């Protein structure tokens, strides 16, 4: 069983870079952003990783791509941690909201007051609005980085 695992892992490791290279050639717009993430000083890499984590770019795909882009370990870890903070807040707030609504709907508890309902709705809308604004900002910054990278390549 261990031998098969080693063979599978070796085959997987040797095939992923080829697949990744093909994917990057198929999607040159994303490839420019990923290449830009691997270049520059520590802060430039940190900023790129943070913006990629905030934007709706698939995490798993970026994890593979970061290996191919020469992003250093420090900017990758700190940028990933900071870039995931908005998503964590949304998940925590949504969980608390669902818990509050579940407790309010149970028979043995009193229902929510009008003030609690209004505050929960405003909090949820504020969370959604903040997430949308941060995502739009990240997309705009990534577009700027992409244009800068394309200008350097020409």
N, CA, C and O of each residue as an XYZ file, in Angstrom:
616
protein
N       0.816     -1.194      0.000
C       0.000      0.000      0.000
C       0.865      1.265      0.000
O       0.543      2.237     -0.683
N       1.943      1.253      0.753
C       2.813      2.425      0.799
C       3.474      2.665     -0.551
O       3.644      3.809     -0.973
N       3.845      1.581     -1.226
C       4.496      1.719     -2.523
C       3.557      2.394     -3.525
O       3.972      3.277     -4.275
N       2.280      1.969     -3.530
C       1.313      2.573     -4.445
C       1.122      4.053     -4.139
O       0.986      4.869     -5.051
N       1.113      4.393     -2.865
C       0.963      5.799     -2.477
C       2.137      6.629     -2.972
O       1.958      7.750     -3.449
N       3.325      6.080     -2.858
C       4.516      6.798     -3.314
C       4.471      6.990     -4.823
O       4.787      8.068     -5.325
N       4.078      5.942     -5.550
C       3.985      6.035     -7.010
C       2.933      7.067     -7.411
O       3.173      7.881     -8.303
N       1.767      7.039     -6.757
C       0.716      8.006     -7.074
C       1.164      9.437     -6.766
O       0.932     10.345     -7.564
N       1.795      9.636     -5.627
C       2.255     10.977     -5.259
C       3.315     11.477     -6.232
O       3.314     12.650     -6.606
N       4.209     10.599     -6.638
C       5.251     10.984     -7.589
C       4.635     11.345     -8.937
O       5.013     12.343     -9.550
N       3.690     10.535     -9.395
C       3.018     10.827    -10.656
C       2.230     12.122    -10.595
O       2.233     12.908    -11.541
N       1.561     12.336     -9.482
C       0.792     13.558     -9.288
C       1.710     14.771     -9.295
O       1.431     15.773     -9.953
N       2.802     14.667     -8.560
C       3.735     15.791     -8.458
C       4.376     16.103     -9.806
O       4.640     17.265    -10.112
N       4.624     15.089    -10.601
C       5.266     15.335    -11.889
C       4.274     15.810    -12.949
O       4.689     16.435    -13.924
N       2.980     15.536    -12.791
C       1.991     15.953    -13.784
C       1.385     17.322    -13.502
O       0.964     18.010    -14.432
N       1.334     17.725    -12.252
C       0.716     19.004    -11.909
C       1.432     20.187    -12.560
O       0.752     21.064    -13.094
N       2.763     20.261    -12.546
C       3.406     21.413    -13.200
C       3.077     21.517    -14.693
O       2.913     22.621    -15.212
N       2.981     20.380    -15.385
C       2.631     20.414    -16.806
C       1.205     20.914    -17.003
O       0.940     21.732    -17.884
N       0.293     20.417    -16.178
C      -1.096     20.862    -16.268
C      -1.192     22.353    -15.955
O      -1.911     23.098    -16.621
N      -0.456     22.770    -14.934
C      -0.469     24.166    -14.519
C       0.071     25.069    -15.619
O      -0.478     26.142    -15.870
N       1.130     24.644    -16.267
C       1.702     25.424    -17.366
C       0.687     25.559    -18.499
O       0.537     26.638    -19.073
N      -0.006     24.475    -18.821
C      -1.036     24.531    -19.857
C      -2.180     25.451    -19.480
O      -2.691     26.197    -20.315
N      -2.579     25.394    -18.216
C      -3.667     26.252    -17.754
C      -3.267     27.714    -17.849
O      -4.050     28.548    -18.304
N      -2.048     28.029    -17.420
C      -1.588     29.416    -17.471
C      -1.493     29.920    -18.910
O      -1.737     31.099    -19.166
N      -1.144     29.044    -19.849
C      -1.103     29.439    -21.256
C      -2.509     29.646    -21.808
O      -2.708     30.477    -22.694
N      -3.488     28.897    -21.294
C      -4.872     29.027    -21.751
C      -5.535     30.300    -21.240
O      -6.415     30.851    -21.901
N      -5.120     30.765    -20.077
C      -5.712     31.950    -19.461
C      -4.626     32.998    -19.198
O      -4.165     33.141    -18.065
N      -4.221     33.722    -20.229
C      -3.106     34.664    -20.065
C      -3.408     35.817    -19.107
O      -2.489     36.349    -18.484
N      -4.690     36.216    -18.977
C      -5.013     37.310    -18.054
C      -4.680     36.939    -16.616
O      -4.074     37.725    -15.888
N      -5.082     35.734    -16.209
C      -4.773     35.280    -14.855
C      -3.278     35.035    -14.691
O      -2.718     35.263    -13.619
N      -2.641     34.571    -15.752
C      -1.208     34.280    -15.679
C      -0.400     35.547    -15.422
O       0.605     35.510    -14.713
N      -0.835     36.666    -15.996
C      -0.118     37.927    -15.783
C      -0.168     38.318    -14.309
O       0.840     38.734    -13.739
N      -1.342     38.183    -13.695
C      -1.489     38.529    -12.278
C      -0.639     37.602    -11.419
O       0.015     38.048    -10.476
N      -0.648     36.320    -11.745
C       0.133     35.364    -10.958
C       1.633     35.593    -11.116
O       2.387     35.466    -10.151
N       2.067     35.932    -12.330
C       3.487     36.239    -12.521
C       3.875     37.489    -11.739
O       4.957     37.561    -11.156
N       2.976     38.473    -11.737
C       3.258     39.706    -10.992
C       3.369     39.427     -9.500
O       4.118     40.105     -8.795
N       2.635     38.440     -9.018
C       2.692     38.101     -7.588
C       4.062     37.569     -7.204
O       4.495     37.754     -6.066
N       4.740     36.922     -8.113
C       6.035     36.329     -7.795
C       7.215     37.254     -7.989
O       8.353     36.865     -7.727
N       6.971     38.462     -8.440
C       8.064     39.385     -8.709
C       8.057     40.526     -7.704
O       7.079     40.720     -6.982
N       9.119     41.257     -7.659
C       9.195     42.435     -6.805
C       9.701     42.115     -5.409
O      10.125     40.998     -5.113
N       9.640     43.134     -4.565
C      10.145     42.988     -3.203
C       9.112     42.299     -2.302
O       8.057     41.868     -2.767
N       9.430     42.205     -1.029
C       8.575     41.508     -0.067
C       7.183     42.132     -0.030
O       6.183     41.416     -0.075
N       7.110     43.462      0.052
C       5.815     44.129      0.152
C       4.983     43.927     -1.109
O       3.772     43.722     -1.022
N       5.611     43.981     -2.269
C       4.886     43.767     -3.525
C       4.266     42.367     -3.554
O       3.107     42.209     -3.936
N       5.030     41.363     -3.154
C       4.505     39.998     -3.125
C       3.389     39.865     -2.091
O       2.368     39.230     -2.354
N       3.582     40.462     -0.918
C       2.566     40.433      0.133
C       1.264     41.054     -0.362
O       0.186     40.494     -0.164
N       1.372     42.210     -1.003
C       0.191     42.910     -1.516
C      -0.523     42.070     -2.573
O      -1.749     41.963     -2.559
N       0.234     41.483     -3.476
C      -0.366     40.668     -4.532
C      -1.075     39.450     -3.951
O      -2.193     39.136     -4.357
N      -0.443     38.768     -3.013
C      -1.057     37.582     -2.409
C      -2.324     37.974     -1.657
O      -3.337     37.283     -1.755
N      -2.279     39.074     -0.908
C      -3.454     39.525     -0.162
C      -4.606     39.836     -1.104
O      -5.739     39.428     -0.851
N      -4.331     40.551     -2.183
C      -5.388     40.902     -3.133
C      -5.943     39.670     -3.835
O      -7.147     39.591     -4.080
N      -5.093     38.719     -4.159
C      -5.574     37.494     -4.800
C      -6.455     36.710     -3.837
O      -7.470     36.148     -4.249
N      -6.086     36.665     -2.568
C      -6.898     35.957     -1.575
C      -8.244     36.632     -1.358
O      -9.244     35.950     -1.132
N      -8.286     37.955     -1.421
C      -9.554     38.665     -1.230
C     -10.443     38.512     -2.456
O     -11.659     38.373     -2.323
N      -9.858     38.536     -3.634
C     -10.644     38.437     -4.865
C     -11.217     37.029     -5.008
O     -10.751     36.094     -4.356
N     -12.225     36.883     -5.860
C     -12.840     35.552     -6.014
C     -12.015     34.618     -6.901
O     -12.541     34.046     -7.856
N     -10.760     34.466     -6.598
C      -9.865     33.553     -7.309
C      -9.838     32.255     -6.510
O      -9.621     32.302     -5.299
N     -10.049     31.101     -7.136
C     -10.111     29.838     -6.379
C      -8.844     29.584     -5.556
O      -7.733     29.616     -6.085
N      -9.026     29.334     -4.266
C      -7.895     29.126     -3.354
C      -7.007     27.976     -3.803
O      -5.784     28.111     -3.839
N      -7.607     26.860     -4.141
C      -6.827     25.668     -4.485
C      -5.960     25.940     -5.706
O      -4.791     25.557     -5.746
N      -6.532     26.593     -6.683
C      -5.777     26.899     -7.896
C      -4.619     27.846     -7.590
O      -3.517     27.668     -8.110
N      -4.863     28.845     -6.753
C      -3.768     29.757     -6.418
C      -2.691     29.059     -5.601
O      -1.509     29.373     -5.745
N      -3.077     28.116     -4.747
C      -2.073     27.381     -3.973
C      -1.102     26.662     -4.907
O       0.105     26.666     -4.665
N      -1.616     26.050     -5.964
C      -0.741     25.395     -6.937
C       0.077     26.428     -7.714
O       1.271     26.241     -7.945
N      -0.577     27.511     -8.110
C       0.104     28.515     -8.928
C       1.196     29.245     -8.161
O       2.194     29.661     -8.749
N       1.018     29.402     -6.867
C       2.022     30.135     -6.097
C       3.370     29.429     -6.120
O       4.414     30.071     -6.004
N       3.350     28.122     -6.268
C       4.602     27.369     -6.368
C       5.324     27.734     -7.661
O       6.551     27.827     -7.691
N       4.561     27.937     -8.720
C       5.154     28.221    -10.022
C       5.550     29.686    -10.184
O       6.198     30.037    -11.170
N       5.178     30.543     -9.246
C       5.413     31.974     -9.428
C       6.522     32.546     -8.561
O       6.721     33.761     -8.560
N       7.233     31.735     -7.841
C       8.365     32.180     -7.028
C       7.978     33.164     -5.928
O       8.774     34.030     -5.566
N       6.769     33.039     -5.396
C       6.386     33.857     -4.246
C       7.131     33.310     -3.039
O       7.130     32.102     -2.800
N       7.758     34.180     -2.290
C       8.506     33.750     -1.105
C       7.537     33.340      0.004
O       6.365     33.716      0.005
N       8.058     32.566      0.935
C       7.229     31.991      1.991
C       6.609     33.054      2.903
O       5.420     32.975      3.210
N       7.380     34.030      3.334
C       6.885     35.059      4.255
C       5.715     35.856      3.695
O       4.676     35.945      4.348
N       5.852     36.443      2.496
C       4.725     37.182      1.925
C       3.516     36.294      1.646
O       2.374     36.738      1.757
N       3.773     35.033      1.281
C       2.672     34.116      0.992
C       1.846     33.854      2.248
O       0.619     33.941      2.214
N       2.519     33.531      3.361
C       1.803     33.216      4.599
C       1.083     34.452      5.139
O      -0.107     34.388      5.446
N       1.791     35.568      5.258
C       1.161     36.762      5.835
C       0.068     37.321      4.921
O      -0.974     37.763      5.404
N       0.294     37.304      3.625
C      -0.732     37.763      2.689
C      -1.954     36.866      2.693
O      -3.083     37.347      2.600
N      -1.733     35.554      2.799
C      -2.857     34.621      2.860
C      -3.669     34.824      4.131
O      -4.900     34.829      4.095
N      -2.978     34.991      5.255
C      -3.691     35.200      6.521
C      -4.513     36.483      6.486
O      -5.680     36.480      6.879
N      -3.926     37.563      6.026
C      -4.650     38.831      5.971
C      -5.764     38.790      4.928
O      -6.840     39.346      5.152
N      -5.522     38.147      3.807
C      -6.523     38.084      2.746
C      -7.737     37.247      3.092
O      -8.798     37.423      2.494
N      -7.601     36.339      4.045
C      -8.729     35.496      4.440
C      -9.571     36.110      5.558
O     -10.640     35.590      5.875
N      -9.111     37.198      6.152
C      -9.832     37.817      7.274
C     -11.263     38.223      6.900
O     -12.176     37.913      7.665
N     -11.512     38.903      5.764
C     -12.903     39.267      5.450
C     -13.824     38.048      5.344
O     -14.961     38.084      5.813
N     -13.339     36.992      4.738
C     -14.162     35.786      4.610
C     -14.449     35.161      5.975
O     -15.541     34.644      6.211
N     -13.475     35.212      6.858
C     -13.662     34.671      8.205
C     -14.721     35.477      8.952
O     -15.577     34.896      9.619
N     -14.675     36.810      8.850
C     -15.684     37.632      9.511
C     -17.080     37.344      8.974
O     -18.036     37.276      9.747
N     -17.211     37.173      7.668
C     -18.513     36.854      7.087
C     -19.017     35.516      7.618
O     -20.189     35.390      7.971
N     -18.146     34.525      7.677
C     -18.552     33.208      8.172
C     -18.964     33.271      9.642
O     -19.969     32.674     10.027
N     -18.203     33.982     10.459
C     -18.536     34.096     11.883
C     -19.852     34.844     12.064
O     -20.709     34.410     12.833
N     -20.018     35.957     11.367
C     -21.243     36.733     11.521
C     -22.452     35.946     11.038
O     -23.502     35.964     11.682
N     -22.314     35.259      9.915
C     -23.429     34.461      9.402
C     -23.796     33.359     10.387
O     -24.977     33.103     10.619
N     -22.802     32.709     10.965
C     -23.072     31.671     11.965
C     -23.792     32.220     13.177
O     -24.735     31.600     13.671
N     -23.363     33.377     13.666
C     -24.041     33.998     14.807
C     -25.465     34.410     14.459
O     -26.370     34.278     15.283
N     -25.667     34.903     13.251
C     -27.005     35.302     12.820
C     -27.929     34.093     12.734
O     -29.075     34.154     13.179
N     -27.440     33.005     12.168
C     -28.253     31.783     12.074
C     -28.578     31.256     13.467
O     -29.702     30.822     13.718
N     -27.610     31.291     14.366
C     -27.831     30.845     15.749
C     -28.897     31.704     16.426
O     -29.788     31.184     17.097
N     -28.801     33.017     16.248
C     -29.782     33.927     16.842
C     -31.177     33.659     16.303
O     -32.146     33.628     17.061
N     -31.280     33.465     14.999
C     -32.587     33.186     14.397
C     -33.132     31.837     14.846
O     -34.337     31.695     15.054
N     -32.260     30.847     14.997
C     -32.706     29.530     15.463
C     -33.198     29.605     16.906
O     -34.215     29.002     17.249
N     -32.482     30.338     17.748
C     -32.915     30.491     19.138
C     -34.228     31.260     19.219
O     -35.076     30.955     20.058
N     -34.398     32.248     18.358
C     -35.627     33.045     18.380
C     -36.830     32.239     17.918
O     -37.956     32.499     18.343
N     -36.597     31.268     17.054
C     -37.720     30.488     16.531
C     -38.086     29.297     17.407
O     -39.111     28.656     17.173
N     -37.269     28.988     18.415
C     -37.594     27.852     19.282
C     -38.757     28.223     20.193
O     -38.960     29.393     20.520
N     -39.508     27.219     20.593
C     -40.737     27.434     21.357
C     -40.469     27.906     22.786
O     -41.263     28.672     23.331
N     -39.389     27.476     23.397
C     -39.141     27.812     24.796
C     -38.480     29.177     24.997
O     -38.298     29.593     26.142
N     -38.123     29.871     23.953
C     -37.477     31.185     24.056
C     -38.465     32.268     23.621
O     -39.428     32.009     22.901
N     -38.196     33.473     24.078
C     -38.984     34.605     23.611
C     -38.480     34.996     22.233
O     -37.313     34.781     21.907
N     -39.360     35.568     21.429
C     -38.960     36.001     20.098
C     -38.046     37.216     20.167
O     -37.805     37.770     21.240
N     -37.553     37.612     19.031
C     -36.682     38.785     18.957
C     -37.523     40.059     19.024
O     -38.639     40.115     18.508
N     -36.967     41.061     19.663
C     -37.642     42.359     19.685
C     -37.423     43.041     18.337
O     -36.588     42.616     17.539
N     -38.172     44.085     18.104
C     -38.044     44.825     16.849
C     -36.634     45.409     16.731
O     -36.054     45.415     15.645
N     -36.087     45.896     17.836
C     -34.733     46.453     17.823
C     -33.706     45.389     17.440
O     -32.802     45.655     16.647
N     -33.841     44.185     18.000
C     -32.911     43.099     17.674
C     -33.015     42.716     16.201
O     -32.002     42.470     15.546
N     -34.223     42.668     15.688
C     -34.415     42.321     14.273
C     -33.754     43.375     13.385
O     -33.044     43.039     12.437
N     -33.993     44.649     13.697
C     -33.411     45.729     12.893
C     -31.884     45.692     12.961
O     -31.216     45.837     11.937
N     -31.327     45.499     14.162
C     -29.870     45.441     14.302
C     -29.274     44.242     13.564
O     -28.209     44.355     12.957
N     -29.951     43.099     13.612
C     -29.457     41.926     12.883
C     -29.486     42.159     11.376
O     -28.546     41.796     10.670
N     -30.561     42.760     10.889
C     -30.658     43.036      9.452
C     -29.592     44.052      9.030
O     -28.923     43.870      8.013
N     -29.439     45.122      9.817
C     -28.418     46.122      9.489
C     -27.010     45.535      9.555
O     -26.167     45.839      8.711
N     -26.762     44.707     10.543
C     -25.451     44.061     10.652
C     -25.164     43.155      9.471
O     -24.053     43.153      8.940
N     -26.159     42.385      9.057
C     -25.980     41.495      7.911
C     -25.742     42.300      6.638
O     -24.835     41.995      5.863
N     -26.562     43.333      6.424
C     -26.389     44.162      5.228
C     -25.039     44.882      5.241
O     -24.397     45.020      4.199
N     -24.612     45.335      6.411
C     -23.298     45.970      6.524
C     -22.170     45.007      6.198
O     -21.200     45.376      5.536
N     -22.300     43.770      6.664
C     -21.287     42.751      6.379
C     -21.220     42.452      4.887
O     -20.135     42.366      4.313
N     -22.376     42.294      4.268
C     -22.417     42.017      2.827
C     -21.852     43.202      2.041
O     -21.062     43.014      1.116
N     -22.256     44.419      2.407
C     -21.771     45.604      1.689
C     -20.257     45.756      1.825
O     -19.571     46.060      0.849
N     -19.742     45.546      3.023
C     -18.300     45.651      3.239
C     -17.551     44.606      2.422
O     -16.516     44.902      1.825
N     -18.074     43.391      2.396
C     -17.437     42.324      1.623
C     -17.426     42.658      0.135
O     -16.417     42.458     -0.540
N     -18.539     43.161     -0.371
C     -18.612     43.528     -1.788
C     -17.631     44.660     -2.101
O     -16.937     44.615     -3.117
N     -17.571     45.661     -1.242
C     -16.648     46.782     -1.474
C     -15.189     46.336     -1.439
O     -14.394     46.754     -2.281
N     -14.836     45.499     -0.481
C     -13.455     45.009     -0.393
C     -13.106     44.172     -1.621
O     -12.001     44.275     -2.153
N     -14.052     43.342     -2.070
C     -13.810     42.510     -3.252
C     -13.639     43.372     -4.500
O     -12.757     43.113     -5.318
N     -14.479     44.396     -4.648
C     -14.337     45.291     -5.800
C     -13.000     46.024     -5.766
O     -12.351     46.185     -6.800
N     -12.589     46.467     -4.581
C     -11.296     47.134     -4.443
C     -10.166     46.185     -4.840
O      -9.244     46.573     -5.557
N     -10.244     44.953     -4.372
C      -9.200     43.973     -4.696
C      -9.147     43.715     -6.197
O      -8.064     43.645     -6.778
N     -10.312     43.574     -6.827
C     -10.333     43.355     -8.276
C      -9.721     44.543     -9.014
O      -8.957     44.363     -9.962
N     -10.055     45.753     -8.579
C      -9.523     46.954     -9.223
C      -8.004     47.022     -9.067
O      -7.297     47.357    -10.018
N      -7.507     46.709     -7.889
C      -6.062     46.727     -7.662
C      -5.356     45.648     -8.482
O      -4.263     45.874     -9.000
N      -5.987     44.468     -8.599
C      -5.397     43.407     -9.423
C      -5.363     43.814    -10.892
O      -4.404     43.507    -11.600
N      -6.402     44.501    -11.352
C      -6.402     44.995    -12.733
C      -5.270     46.000    -12.945
O      -4.604     45.988    -13.980
N      -5.060     46.863    -11.964
C      -3.956     47.827    -12.049
C      -2.619     47.103    -12.115
O      -1.755     47.455    -12.918
N      -2.451     46.091    -11.270
C      -1.210     45.309    -11.290
C      -1.028     44.614    -12.629
O       0.082     44.540    -13.158
N      -2.134     44.102    -13.177
C      -2.063     43.407    -14.461
C      -1.642     44.368    -15.570
O      -0.820     44.017    -16.416
N      -2.199     45.574    -15.569
C      -1.832     46.559    -16.586
C      -0.370     46.976    -16.453
O       0.327     47.152    -17.452
N       0.087     47.132    -15.210
C       1.497     47.478    -14.997
C       2.411     46.370    -15.505
O       3.441     46.640    -16.124
N       2.034     45.132    -15.243
C       2.847     43.994    -15.690
C       2.857     43.899    -17.211
O       3.899     43.637    -17.812
N       1.686     44.115    -17.841
C       1.622     44.071    -19.302
C       2.450     45.196    -19.916
O       3.084     45.007    -20.954
N       2.443     46.370    -19.275
C       3.238     47.491    -19.789
C       4.730     47.180    -19.708
O       5.496     47.573    -20.588
N       5.140     46.484    -18.663
C       6.549     46.111    -18.537
C       6.957     45.063    -19.567
O       8.103     45.045    -20.017
N       6.023     44.190    -19.942
C       6.339     43.130    -20.903
C       6.433     43.655    -22.329
O       7.054     43.018    -23.180
N       5.830     44.796    -22.599
C       5.835     45.318    -23.975
C       7.063     46.108    -24.275
O       7.216     46.612    -25.388
